[in-house]
Amino acid sequence: MELSSSFLLSPKACNYSFSSSLSPFPIHLFIRNSKSRTPSFRILAVALEPQQDFPGNSPQRLLKELAARKKAISLKKGPPRRFILRPPIDDNKLAERFLNSPQLSLKSFPLLSSCLPSSRLNNADRLWIDEYLLEAKQALGYSLEPSETLGDDNPAKQFDTLLYLAFQHPSCERTKARHVRSGHSRLSFLGQYVLELALAELFLQRYPRESPGPMRERVFGLIGKRNLDQWIKAASLQNLIFTYDDMDKIRKRERDGPVKSVFWALFGAIYLCFGMPEVYRVLFEVFGMDPDAGDCQPRLRRQLEDVDYVSAEFEGKLSWQDIVAYKPPADALFEQPRLFRACVPPGMHRFRGNIWDYDTRPHVMKTLGYPLEMTDRIPEITEARNIELGLGLQLCYMHPSKYKFEHPRFCYERLEYIGQKIQDLVMAERLLTKHLDAPGLWLQQRHRGLLMNKYCGRYLRAKHLHRYIIFDEKIQDTYENNRRKRNPATTAVQQALHGLSYLVYGKRDVRRLMFEFFDFEQIQPKEVV
């Protein structure tokens, strides 16, 4: 510390004295006499810190030496652990891991096999199964006998394993294991599309005159995240999801994620082992969902008057038991006959023989590869199916601007709705069987990237099938020259084509259209910015 000051000397004798608060420190005064008549003084005050000697074993001394050593020597830091690459697995070990994986154990059920865990369950997994699995099976209404006692040709043999994976949501302790975390996310990825397709088929047959807008609101009212926790409590499954916590005391924002994940994964497991009828039973018997409940009803909107008639089988409101118990006759024209009648109104026969049917339909059917070869007992069945298929194709190309305001069901909206749901499920099944080692989040991103609306419309336009859409004459030029209006219309037509193929020929024809004809998995070029 240094204090400096300059002042002039007076010729008179003066006593210089001052007091300072720095008295404990030695003060040095340096006085300079100038040759001038008025010499000046410069005073410098320096405060010296006293030397502190710490004992040899003092922590302060050790810290001081360590700081000095760090200044003298600069240590090179190694790379972070996340950048350290693991050595590659030996080829023999890699082959052994894949061959011993349960995902390759079921050749007759490839989709079910792809959703099994990537490695065999260990003792920690068996501990959860022994403690909680019976409670879960009892709550869902299944037999308490181990599913492993069933035959190899029965997909329900794997139900215990899938049910265990369904409850291992990302917030539980067992999710640290890779095979558990990946298995649960894959089941949840599949289950969401199973639920949407099941409820879409139910509401299309239950409300044959309704447009897809109110039906989407009904679906959201039943399986939206707003009501999922109450369905879980109705089935007494909350203690299996939150083992150590009370679900009512957890904030809704924190419990919605685990509840939704477990809910979707449950229906993924049920669909794989028992099929779609069991999905309806668990939805409406175990969880107690009511499609007529007040909180599931759509908002009021202006309804267009529907003057066209519906099939006689839809005169009464169908229940979920009617949907499950329905068996198509042996000589049925379609794979889904009642669902076809719910989406393609009988009044479409008035368009038979018009210009589009005569001029455009043969070209569209030839391009799509229709009609498919079917072995029918009576030739008249084949002819009737081809006629109905042609009318369904014409409905797929009817834009709402043409006839909707006079005849609300003479447009592609209902076929588009069912086509979107079956398209999502078919793509999910494809990704699960193709990428055995991928987690559900990656599959979800891949699924979304492949089925983006602009890509769906692009595939249809690449085949030059968008030129045959039936618009109203007033807006036809606008839609053909404005891509913002054209692209949603072509997307809707493509999804309607998938819906029609599902109703007429089944899921196998949807796969043919998506992966062979339109080639949904083609690599898209990156956009130039």
N, C-alpha and C positions, 0 to 999 in steps of 0.2 A: 504494500500500500504506500503510495507516495503523494505528498501534499506539496504544492509549489506556490510561491507567492513572491511578487516583486514590489518594492516600495522605495521611496527616495530617502536619503539621509539628510537630516537637518544639520546645519553648521553648529547648532547649539548642542550642548551635551544633554543626552536624553537617556533615560533608563528604559530598556526594552524588556518587558516581561509580559508573559501571557500564560494563561492556564488552558490546558487541553484535556479532553476526556480520554486521550490516547496515552495517558501517563504511564500505564504499565509497559508500553513499548518504548524501546530506545529511540530518541529523536536526534538526528544529526542536522546541524545548522551549517550551511555554507554561505559565508558572507563575502561578497566581492566588492572591493573598493574601486571605484572608477577614478580616473585622473581628472574628471570634470569637477566643477564646483559642486555639483549636486550628485554625489555618488548614489548608486542604487543597490539595494540588498535583494538577494534571491534566496528564499528559504525553501529547502527541500526536506520534507518529513517522510520517512520510510518506516512502515510498520512491518516487522518481521514475525512470521508465525513461529511459535516455539516448536521445536522438534519433539515429536511424540514417538517414543519407542515402545512398540507393543511386545509383550512376551512372546517367546518362541512358539508356544502352542495356542496363541490367540486366534480366534476365527477372523478378526479383522485383518491380521497380518497375512493369513492364508489367502483371503479374498484379494488383498492388495497384490500379492505375488502372482496370483492367478490372472489378474487383470493385466499386469505387466507382461506376463508370458504370452497372453493372447495378442497383445500389441506386437510383440516381437515375431511370433510365428503365426502365419495365416494357414489354417487347415483347409484343405480342399474337401468340399462337401460332395458326397456321393449322390447319384440320381435318386429321385423319389421312388418309393417302393412300387408305385403303380406303373412305372415305366420299365421295371425289371422284367424281362421276358422269361417265361418258364421254358425249360428245354422241351422240345417236341416229344410227344409220346411215341414210344416204340411201336412199329407197325404191328407186331404181334399182340402187344397189349391193347392197341386201339381196336384191332379186329376182335379180340376176345371181349372187350367191353361192349361192342356193338352186338356181337352174337349172343351174349348173355343178357342183353337188355330185354325187359318185358315188352318193349314196343315192337319187337320182331317175333313175338311168340305166337300171335294169332294170325294165321294166313287167311282164314275164312272171314274175319272181321277186320279189315284194314283200318277203318276209321276208329273203331274201338281200341285197336292195338296202338294206334298213334297217340291216344290220349292217356295211356298207362304211364306210370313214372319211368324215367329213363334208367333207373337202377332199382334193384330189389329193395323192398322195405326192410329197415333194420330194427333193432330192438326198441329204440325210442319210438318208432312208428307203431310197433306192435303194442307198446304200452298204452298209447292213446286209444288204439282200437279196442283193447281189452277193457278199458275204463269207460269209454263214452259211446262206442258204436252201437251197443244194444239200445241205449236210450234214443239215439238218432233213428234207428230203424223202427222202434216202437212208435215214435212220434209221427213218422211218415207212413205208418201202416203196413210195414213189410214183415215178413217172417223173421223170427229171431235166430233161425238156424244159419250157420255160416254158409255163405254163398259158394265157398270152395268145394262143397260137396256136390254141386250140380255138375252136369256133364260138360264135356269140352265143346259140344256143339251149341251150348246155350250161352248167349252173351251175358246173361245175368250172373254168370260165375265170377265175373270181375267186379260185381257191384260193391262188395265190401271195400275193395281198394279205392274205387272211384269215390265212394261216399266219404272215405277218410280224407282223400285229397280235397273234396269239395268244402270241407270245414276248415281247411288250413289257409285262412285268409292272410294277406300280407302283414297284418299287425300281430299275429300270434308268434309264439316262440319257435315253432317247428319250421317256420318259413325260411329260417337261415339255411336249411338243407336245400341244396340246389334241385334235387329231384322232386322235392315237395313243392317248392316255390314255382317251378316251371309247370309241374302237373296241374296245380290249382289254377294258374293263370290260363292255361290252355283250355281247361274245362269251362272257366268263366267266359272265355272268348267265344266258345261254341254255344253256350247256354243262352246268351242274349239273343242270338238270331233264331234259336229254336222257339223261344217264347214269342217273339214277334210274329213268326210264321204261324204258330198255333193260334194266336188270338186273331190274326188277320183272317185265317180260314173260318174261324168261328163267327166273327162279326159279318163277314161277307154272306154267309148263309143265314145268319140270324136277322139281318136287316137287308133284304134283297133290293130295296129301293134307295138306299142311303148312299151318298157320295163318300169318297174316302176321307174327306176332312173330318166329319164327326166321328168316324171310326178310329182315326188316329187319336183323337181326344179321349175316346173310351179306353183305348189301349194304354195311353199314358196315365189315365186315372186308376187303372188296375195295377200296372207294374212300374209306374214312375217312382222315383226315389222318395217322393212325398209320403207314400203309404207302405213302403216295403217293411219298415220296422214293425208296423202293426200286424202284417201277415206273419212275420217271424214270431211275434209274441202269441199270435193265435195258434200257431203250431207248437208252441213251447220249445222253441229251438234257441232262445236267446242265451241260455246257460251254456250251450255248446259253442256259441260264437264268442261270447265274452265269458271265459271260464272263471276268471277271478274278479270280475267287476259286475256291478249292477247296471244293466243297460239303461234303465231310466235315469240314472245319475250321470251318465255320459252325455256330453253335449251332442246335439243332433248332427252338427257339422262333422264331429269326429267319429260318430258311429255309422254314418251313412255309407262310407266307403266299404268297411268290412261287411255290412249287411248286404249291400248290393252285390259285392263280389261272391259271397257265399250263396246268395239267392240264385244268381246266374249259374254258378258252378253246379248247384244241386240239379237244375234242370238239364244241364249238359250231361251229367251222369245218368239221370233217369232216361233221357232220350237215347243214349247209347245202349243201355241195357234192356230197356223195355219198350221203346218206341213212343210214337206220338200219343196214342190213347192214354198211356199212363201219365203223360204230361198234363192232360186235361183232368184226370182224377186227382192228382196232387194239387193242382191249382184250385179246384172248386170244392173238393172234399176236405183235404188236409188244411189248406190255408183259408178256406171259407170265403173265397172271392165271390162277389155277387155282381153280375153285369148290370143289374137293374138298380143298384145302389145309387143314391142321390149324388154322391161325390164323384161318381164315374160317368155322369151324363154330360154330353157336349153342351156347349153354350148355345143359346137360342140364335138362330140365323134365319134369313129369308129362304124358304124352301120353294124350289120350282115344282110346279104341279106335274106329277107323273101320271100320264093318261094311259100308258102302255101296261099291259098285264104281265104278270109273272107266272112262273110254273105253279101248278097246283100244290106241289110239295112244300112251297114256301108260304102258303096262306096262313098257317099258324106260326108263332114264333118258336123257332127250334131251340132246344136246350143243349147243353154240352153232352148230356147222355145220348141225345139223338145223333149228334155228330160222331160219337165214339161207336155207337151200336150200328151205324149204317154200313152195310156191306153192298158194294155194287153188284148188280146181276152178272151172271157169267157171260152173257152176250152184250155187255155194255159197249157203247160206242167209244167211250173215252176212259182214260185212266182215273179221272176224277169227275164222274158224270154230274153229280149234284152241284159241285163247285163250278163246273162249266156252265150249268144253267143259271147259277147265281151271278155269273159275270157276263155271259153273253145272253141278252134278253131274247125271248122267242120272236119278238117283233122284227128281228134282223132279217127274217125271210122276205120282208118287203123289198129289200135291196138286192135280192137274187136276180141276176140277169141284167143289172144296170151296166152302164158303160165301164165303170171301174171293174166290175166282176168279169166282164167280157174281155176287156182290153189289158188290164194291169194284173189281175190276179194270176193268170198263168205264168207270167214272167216272175212275179214275186215268189210263187211256189217253187218254180224251177231253180231260182237263185238260192233259196233256203234249203233245197233238197227235199221238198215235200211233194207228194205224200210218202211217208215211210212205209216200208213193206211190213204188212201185218198178216198173220195167219188167222183169218176169220172163217168161221164155220159156214156162214152164208155170204154169198157175194154182195147181197143188198146191204149188209152191214158196212162193208168197205166203202160202197158208194155213198151211203148216208154219212159216214164219217168224213169223207172228203168234201162233201157239200158243206157240212157244218164247219170244217176247217177253213174253207174258203170264206164263209161268212165271218168267222172269227178273225181272219186276217184283215178283212175289210174293216172290222171294228177296231183293230189295232191301229189302223191308219186314219181313223176319223178324229180329227181335231175337235175340241169342244166348241170352237167357234161355228161349226157347221150346223149341228142339229141339237145341241144341248139345251137351248132355251125353250124349244118346243118339246123335245123328247130327252129328258135329263140323262138317261142311261145309254143313249146312242153316241157314245164317245169312249175313248180308250182308258178312262180314269180308273175303273175298277180292275181291269186287266193290268194296268200299270202298277196298281197297289200290290196285287198278289205277285206280280213279276219282280218287283223290287225286293220283296221278302224272300222269295225262293232264290233269287240271284245272290243275295247276301249269304244265305245258308250254303248254297253250292260252292261259292268261293271260299267260305270258311272251311268247309270239309276238304276242299282241294289243298288249301294251304297247310292244314293240319297233317294230312297224309304225305305231303311233299317235303315239309320241313319238320322232321321229327325232333330236332334238338332245339328248336326256336321257342323262346318264351312267348306268353300271350301278348305282351305289349308290343313286341316286334311284329307279331302276326297281325295285330290290330292296325298298326301303321301301314303294313304292306297291303292289307285288305282295303283300307281307305284309299291308298294310292292307286290301286288297280280299278276300283269301282267309282272313281270320281265322276261326277256327272258329265264333265266335258269329254272325258275319255269314252264314256258309253256312247254319247252322240257321235263322237269321232269314228268309232268302229262302224256304226251304221252308215255314216256318210262315205266312209272308205269303200263300202260295197255298193255305193250309188243307189241305196234303197230309200233315201230321204226324199227323192223326187216325187214319190207317189202318195205323199201325205195329202189328205183331203181337207183343204182349208175352205173357209168361206171366201167368196169371190172378193169381198170388200177388203180383206186383209191379206190375201195371198201374196201380193207383191211385197208388202211390208215384211212378211215373215221370210220370204225367200231371199231378200236382200239385206236383212238386218240380222247379224249373227247373234245378237243378244236375245232376240226372240226366237230365232231358228234353232239354236242349240238346245234349249230346254224342250222344245217340241220333239227333236230327234231323239233326245235321251228318253223321253216318255214313250215314244214308239218302240224303241229297242227294249225297254223294260216290259212293255205290253207283249211283245213277241215272246219274251221269256215266260211270261205268265201263261200265254196261250199254249206254248209247247209243254208246260208243266201240266196243264189241265187235260190236254189231249193225249200226250204220249208219256208223261211222267218225268221224273227227275233226270232220267238218262238222256232225254232229248235236250234238256236244259244244258247239261254238260256238253253235249255235242255242239250246240250253238255257241256256247261261251268259249270253249277251248279249242274247237276244231274249225268252226266256220268264222266267227268273229275274232278269235285268237286274242282273248283278253290279257294274256300274259306276255304279249309282245313288248319289247323294250321301246319305250317312247323317247324320242329325241328331246334333249334339253332345250328349253326356250332360250332364244338369243336375246339378251338384254341390251 
